[in-house]
Amino acid sequence: MRRWYAGESPKSTSDAQKSGAMMVTPMSREDRSSAMSRLKIAIVLLVGVSGGLIAFQSGADTVGMLAATVSGLLLGVLLTWYLTWITR
């Protein structure tokens, strides 16, 4: 598959199709918003689950693991809000 670099482009669309090049268009607002929402959810879940796994590995009981997971989810929400706030 041929890749086109900055400043370089295929002579025509058929040239790009023949060489197997991928032509990428900009994301729409809806697609970008959907992708950002999925990324935010993934960050919250990652932070929350990591809190629970750390509690599990340290030998906490069920209540301790649940508390660590909920605390991690809350911290994940705060982290996501903060990252969104500083990037605007």
N, C-alpha and C positions, 0 to 999 in steps of 0.2 A: 504494500500500500504506500503510495507516494504522499508525503506530507508537504504542505506549502508553508513556507516561512514568511516572516514579515517582509513586505515589499515585493513578494513573489506571488504570482497568482496564475491559475491556469488560463490558457488562451480562450477557452470557451467552457461551458458547462459540460459538453460532451467529452472534452479533454479530461476534466476532473473525474467524470464517471468512468471513463476508460481506464484511468490510472488507479482507480479505487480511492481517490482522495475524498476526505470527508469535508463537506462545506458546512460550517457551523454558523447559525444565525444567533443574534442576541436573544436573551431570555425575555419573555413578556413579563409585565408587572405581576400577573397572576402566578406565573411559574416561579418567579423570584420570591414572592410572598409565601407560596406553598413550600418552597425549599427552605426558607428561613424558619418557618414554623416547625418543620420536621427537625431542623438542626437544633432549635431551642428545646424541643421535647427530648431529643437525644441527649443534650447536655444535662437536663434536669434528671433524666433516668440514670445516666452514667454516675452522676454525683450521688444520687440516692442509693443506688445499688452498691456503690463502693463503700458507703458508710455501713450498710448492712453486712457486707462481706468482711470488712475489718472487724466488726463486732463478733461475727461468727468465728473468725480466725483467732480472736483473742479469748474465746471460750465463754462468751456472754450467753445468758439464758435467752429464752424466746422473747421475753418482754424487753430485754436489753437490745436484742437484734431489731425488734420492731421499732423501738425508740430511736435507734441509730439510723434506721432506714428512713423513718419519717423526718428526723432531723436533717438527714442528707438531702431528702427531697426539698425541704424548705430552704436549705442552703443553696441547692441547685436553682430554685426559683429566684432567689435573691441574686445569685451570680449571673443568671441569664438576664435579669432586669438590669443589673449594673453594666454588663457588657453591651446591652442594647442602648443604654443611656449614654455611655461614653463614645459610642460610634456614630451617634447622630450629629 
